[in-house]
Amino acid sequence: MSRAFLPYLCLFVLLIFSQCAEKDNVRMLRLAHGLDVTHPVHKGMEFMAQELEKRSGGKLKMTIYPSGQLGAERECLELLQIGSLDMTKVSASVMENFAPDYQVLSLPYIFKDREHSYAVLDGEVGNQLLNDGEKYRLKGLCFYDAGSRSFYTKDRPILSPDDLRGLKIRVQKSKTAVDMIEQMGGSPTPIPWGELYTALQQGVVDGAENNPPSFFFSRHYEVCKYYTINEHSSVPDVLIVGTSTWEKLTDQEREWLKTSAIESATYQRVLWQKSEQECLEAVKEEGVEVIYPPKEPFAEMVKSMYNEYADQPSVTRIIEKIRNMPGVSNTGEETL
């Protein structure tokens, strides 16, 4: 079946499902995403579904469609916008194509460390971004930890930015991600996640970049035997509900859903940190060489990207808020 027809098939299926969305005073929410069921983000969403059912006394339930069953991330967002799907999980890099201010979360080395990123995402900046999507019919509920993204390659290790020259690196369909790879000297190649394994096998790309759990659970380690932990970006995942669904919920239902989502994010962070270590050990056992290069040369190559936002006041203000948080240098030196 042509990939172009997938969204229409998904729409047809969901329209059928929607007729059963409410029965016996039970409202059923449909959540779709592209991750494997073993992934810690999926487990976080399963926890949310359980909490939602308990908190609502069974009046509000959730069905989860994992592994790209209803389309890729962009397709799921489009289904939310037209009201044919209730919820999805996407990378903030994909959200920036719908709500531009999200691009700040994809900037390389914007966060000092994991604690800094949590403080940003749980605070004023995170709340602002979650609400900002409403004007695009996409309301954010919470952020899930997606770790830090690093390079993995087939034929040679990446020890410094110079080693990226001439290499085709898969990136998400994100202007920020494309710009970052170009600044480091590589050739960015946007490819859907579900097509990446084959693209690596066939040499369409020479490598990719992602966090340890995604590298492991996707089995990309079977093709790529070099993993360079340079942690160039820490792009979170975002749990999104379509505003058409949100507006149909009562105030009580909204409270149940929002509270369950926030609690699932806390639960998922614990799973994530454990999974990161387990997955790094697992890929090593599979023969992957894990490399820890100095991060400074990579950070130096992308510093000029921050200057490109001088004509975008809203993004500039968000960058300044992130840098001016307590304990973070207001010069930006610590985040770069």
C-alpha positions as CSV (number, residue, x, y, z in Angstrom):
1,M,0.0,0.0,0.0
2,S,1.3,3.5,-0.9
3,R,2.4,5.5,2.2
4,A,0.4,8.4,0.8
5,F,-2.9,6.6,1.5
6,L,-2.0,5.7,5.1
7,P,-3.6,8.8,6.6
8,Y,-6.8,8.2,4.8
9,L,-6.9,4.6,5.9
10,C,-6.2,5.7,9.5
11,L,-9.0,8.3,9.2
12,F,-11.5,5.6,8.0
13,V,-10.6,3.3,10.9
14,L,-10.8,6.0,13.5
15,L,-14.2,7.2,12.2
16,I,-15.4,3.7,12.8
17,F,-13.9,3.5,16.2
18,S,-15.3,6.9,17.1
19,Q,-18.8,5.6,17.0
20,C,-17.9,3.4,20.0
21,A,-15.9,6.2,21.8
22,E,-18.7,6.8,24.2
23,K,-20.8,4.0,25.7
24,D,-22.6,3.6,29.0
25,N,-21.4,7.0,30.1
26,V,-17.7,5.9,29.5
27,R,-15.6,8.2,27.4
28,M,-12.8,6.4,25.5
29,L,-9.8,8.4,24.4
30,R,-7.6,7.2,21.5
31,L,-3.9,7.7,21.7
32,A,-1.5,6.8,18.9
33,H,2.3,7.0,18.7
34,G,5.3,5.5,16.8
35,L,7.2,3.8,19.6
36,D,7.6,0.1,20.4
37,V,5.7,-1.3,23.4
38,T,9.0,-1.9,25.3
39,H,10.0,1.7,25.1
40,P,9.9,3.6,28.5
41,V,7.8,6.4,26.9
42,H,5.1,3.9,25.9
43,K,5.3,2.4,29.4
44,G,4.8,5.9,30.8
45,M,1.6,6.3,28.7
46,E,0.4,2.9,29.9
47,F,0.8,4.2,33.4
48,M,-1.2,7.3,32.5
49,A,-4.0,5.2,31.1
50,Q,-4.2,3.1,34.3
51,E,-4.2,6.2,36.5
52,L,-6.8,7.9,34.4
53,E,-9.2,5.0,34.7
54,K,-8.6,4.7,38.5
55,R,-8.9,8.5,39.0
56,S,-12.1,8.7,37.0
57,G,-13.7,5.6,38.5
58,G,-13.8,4.1,35.0
59,K,-15.6,7.0,33.4
60,L,-12.6,8.1,31.3
61,K,-10.5,5.4,29.6
62,M,-7.7,5.3,27.1
63,T,-6.8,3.0,24.2
64,I,-3.2,3.2,23.0
65,Y,-2.1,2.4,19.4
66,P,1.7,2.0,19.4
67,S,4.3,1.3,16.8
68,G,3.0,3.6,14.1
69,Q,-0.2,1.7,13.6
70,L,-2.1,4.9,12.8
71,G,0.7,6.7,11.0
72,A,4.0,8.6,11.7
73,E,4.2,11.5,14.1
74,R,3.2,14.2,11.6
75,E,0.3,12.2,10.4
76,C,-1.0,11.7,13.9
77,L,-0.8,15.4,14.6
78,E,-2.8,16.1,11.5
79,L,-5.4,13.6,12.6
80,L,-5.6,15.4,16.0
81,Q,-6.1,18.7,14.2
82,I,-9.1,17.4,12.2
83,G,-10.5,15.7,15.3
84,S,-10.1,12.1,14.1
85,L,-7.7,11.1,16.8
86,D,-7.6,12.3,20.4
87,M,-4.0,12.2,21.6
88,T,-0.5,11.5,20.4
89,K,3.1,11.6,21.5
90,V,5.6,13.4,19.3
91,S,9.1,14.8,19.5
92,A,9.3,18.5,20.2
93,S,11.3,18.6,16.9
94,V,8.2,17.6,15.0
95,M,6.0,20.0,17.0
96,E,8.1,22.9,15.8
97,N,6.7,22.4,12.3
98,F,3.2,23.2,13.8
99,A,4.0,25.5,16.7
100,P,7.3,27.4,15.8
101,D,8.4,28.3,19.4
102,Y,9.0,24.6,20.1
103,Q,12.2,24.9,18.0
104,V,14.0,26.3,21.0
105,L,13.9,22.8,22.6
106,S,15.9,21.4,19.6
107,L,18.7,23.9,19.9
108,P,22.0,22.1,20.5
109,Y,23.4,22.3,24.0
110,I,20.6,24.5,25.2
111,F,20.4,22.6,28.5
112,K,23.2,22.5,31.0
113,D,22.2,19.0,32.2
114,R,19.2,16.8,32.9
115,E,18.2,18.7,36.1
116,H,18.3,22.0,34.1
117,S,16.1,20.5,31.4
118,Y,13.6,19.3,34.0
119,A,13.5,22.7,35.7
120,V,12.8,24.3,32.3
121,L,10.1,21.9,31.2
122,D,8.3,21.8,34.5
123,G,8.4,25.6,34.9
124,E,7.2,28.7,33.2
125,V,8.9,28.0,29.8
126,G,7.5,24.5,29.6
127,N,4.0,25.6,30.5
128,Q,4.2,28.4,27.9
129,L,5.1,26.0,25.1
130,L,2.5,23.5,26.1
131,N,-0.2,26.2,25.9
132,D,1.2,27.8,22.8
133,G,0.2,24.8,20.7
134,E,-3.5,25.5,21.3
135,K,-3.6,28.1,18.6
136,Y,-2.7,25.3,16.2
137,R,-5.4,23.0,17.7
138,L,-2.7,21.0,19.5
139,K,-2.7,21.3,23.3
140,G,0.3,20.0,25.2
141,L,-0.2,18.1,28.5
142,C,3.3,17.2,29.6
143,F,6.9,16.5,28.5
144,Y,8.4,13.0,28.6
145,D,12.2,12.6,29.0
146,A,13.7,11.5,25.7
147,G,17.3,11.8,27.0
148,S,20.1,13.3,24.9
149,R,20.7,12.6,21.3
150,S,24.1,11.3,20.0
151,F,25.5,10.1,16.8
152,Y,25.7,6.4,15.6
153,T,27.3,5.4,12.4
154,K,28.0,2.3,10.2
155,D,31.5,2.5,8.8
156,R,33.6,4.8,11.0
157,P,33.4,6.4,14.5
158,I,32.7,10.1,15.1
159,L,35.5,11.4,17.3
160,S,35.1,15.1,16.4
161,P,32.9,17.2,14.1
162,D,35.5,16.7,11.4
163,D,34.5,13.1,11.1
164,L,31.0,14.1,10.1
165,R,32.2,15.6,6.8
166,G,30.8,13.7,3.8
167,L,28.5,11.6,5.9
168,K,24.7,11.5,5.3
169,I,23.1,11.7,8.7
170,R,19.4,10.9,9.2
171,V,17.5,13.7,11.1
172,Q,13.9,14.3,12.0
173,K,12.0,16.7,9.7
174,S,13.0,19.7,11.6
175,K,14.7,22.9,10.4
176,T,16.7,23.1,13.6
177,A,18.0,19.5,13.3
178,V,18.9,20.1,9.7
179,D,20.8,23.3,10.5
180,M,22.7,21.6,13.3
181,I,24.1,18.8,11.1
182,E,25.0,21.3,8.4
183,Q,26.8,23.4,11.0
184,M,28.8,20.4,12.1
185,G,29.8,19.6,8.5
186,G,27.5,16.6,7.8
187,S,24.8,16.1,5.2
188,P,21.3,16.1,7.0
189,T,18.8,13.6,5.5
190,P,15.2,13.7,6.8
191,I,13.8,10.1,6.9
192,P,10.7,8.8,8.8
193,W,11.7,6.8,11.9
194,G,10.0,3.7,10.7
195,E,12.0,3.7,7.4
196,L,15.4,4.3,9.0
197,Y,16.5,0.7,9.6
198,T,16.2,-0.1,5.9
199,A,17.8,3.2,4.9
200,L,20.8,2.3,7.1
201,Q,21.0,-1.2,5.7
202,Q,20.9,0.0,2.1
203,G,23.3,2.9,2.6
204,V,20.8,5.6,1.9
205,V,22.3,7.2,5.0
206,D,25.6,6.6,6.8
207,G,24.3,7.1,10.3
208,A,21.7,8.8,12.5
209,E,21.4,10.4,15.9
210,N,19.2,9.5,18.9
211,N,19.2,8.4,22.5
212,P,20.3,5.0,23.9
213,P,16.9,3.4,24.3
214,S,15.8,4.4,20.8
215,F,19.1,3.1,19.4
216,F,18.6,-0.2,21.2
217,F,14.9,-0.8,20.8
218,S,15.0,0.0,17.1
219,R,17.8,-2.6,16.7
220,H,19.8,0.0,14.7
221,Y,22.8,-1.4,16.6
222,E,22.6,-4.4,14.2
223,V,23.7,-2.0,11.4
224,C,25.6,0.7,13.2
225,K,28.6,-0.4,15.3
226,Y,29.8,3.0,16.5
227,Y,27.9,5.1,19.0
228,T,29.4,8.5,19.9
229,I,28.0,10.0,23.2
230,N,28.4,13.7,22.4
231,E,24.8,14.5,23.6
232,H,24.3,17.4,21.2
233,S,20.6,17.9,22.0
234,S,18.1,16.9,24.6
235,V,14.8,17.2,22.7
236,P,11.9,16.0,24.9
237,D,8.8,14.2,23.8
238,V,5.5,16.0,24.1
239,L,2.1,14.5,25.0
240,I,-0.5,16.3,22.9
241,V,-4.3,16.3,22.9
242,G,-6.3,17.8,20.1
243,T,-8.2,20.9,21.1
244,S,-11.4,19.4,19.5
245,T,-11.2,16.6,22.1
246,W,-10.1,18.9,24.9
247,E,-13.1,21.2,24.4
248,K,-15.5,18.2,24.6
249,L,-14.2,17.2,28.0
250,T,-15.8,18.5,31.2
251,D,-13.7,20.5,33.7
252,Q,-13.6,17.3,35.9
253,E,-12.4,15.2,32.9
254,R,-9.8,17.7,32.0
255,E,-8.4,17.7,35.6
256,W,-8.3,13.8,35.6
257,L,-6.5,13.8,32.3
258,K,-4.0,16.6,33.1
259,T,-3.2,15.1,36.5
260,S,-2.7,11.6,35.1
261,A,-0.4,13.0,32.4
262,I,1.8,14.9,34.8
263,E,2.1,11.8,37.1
264,S,3.0,9.7,34.1
265,A,5.8,12.0,33.2
266,T,7.3,11.7,36.7
267,Y,6.9,7.9,36.5
268,Q,8.5,7.8,33.0
269,R,11.6,9.8,34.0
270,V,12.5,7.1,36.5
271,L,12.0,4.4,33.9
272,W,14.0,6.4,31.4
273,Q,17.2,6.8,33.4
274,K,17.2,3.1,34.2
275,S,16.6,2.2,30.6
276,E,19.4,4.5,29.4
277,Q,22.0,2.6,31.4
278,E,20.6,-0.8,30.5
279,C,20.5,0.0,26.8
280,L,24.0,1.3,26.7
281,E,25.2,-1.9,28.3
282,A,23.1,-4.0,25.9
283,V,24.5,-2.4,22.7
284,K,28.0,-2.9,24.1
285,E,27.3,-6.6,24.4
286,E,26.2,-6.6,20.8
287,G,29.6,-5.3,19.7
288,V,28.9,-1.6,19.5
289,E,31.9,0.6,20.3
290,V,30.6,3.4,22.6
291,I,32.8,6.5,22.4
292,Y,32.8,9.5,24.8
293,P,34.5,12.4,22.9
294,P,35.0,15.9,24.2
295,K,31.8,17.9,23.8
296,E,33.3,21.3,23.4
297,P,34.3,21.0,19.7
298,F,30.7,20.0,18.8
299,A,29.3,22.8,20.9
300,E,31.7,25.3,19.3
301,M,30.5,24.4,15.8
302,V,26.9,25.2,16.5
303,K,27.2,28.4,18.6
304,S,26.3,30.6,15.5
305,M,22.9,29.0,15.3
306,Y,21.8,31.1,18.3
307,N,22.4,34.2,16.2
308,E,19.9,33.1,13.7
309,Y,17.0,33.8,16.1
310,A,17.7,37.6,16.5
311,D,14.7,38.3,14.2
312,Q,12.4,36.0,16.2
313,P,11.6,37.9,19.4
314,S,9.5,35.1,20.9
315,V,12.2,32.5,20.5
316,T,14.9,34.9,21.7
317,R,12.9,35.6,24.9
318,I,12.5,31.9,25.6
319,I,16.3,31.3,25.1
320,E,17.0,34.2,27.5
321,K,14.6,32.7,30.1
322,I,16.3,29.3,29.9
323,R,19.8,30.8,30.2
324,N,18.8,33.1,33.1
325,M,17.3,30.4,35.3
326,P,19.0,30.1,38.7
327,G,22.3,28.4,38.6
328,V,22.7,28.8,34.9
329,S,25.2,31.3,33.4
330,N,23.4,34.3,31.8
331,T,26.3,34.4,29.3
332,G,25.2,31.1,27.8
333,E,28.6,29.7,28.3
334,E,27.4,26.9,30.4
335,T,24.6,25.9,28.0
336,L,26.9,25.9,25.0
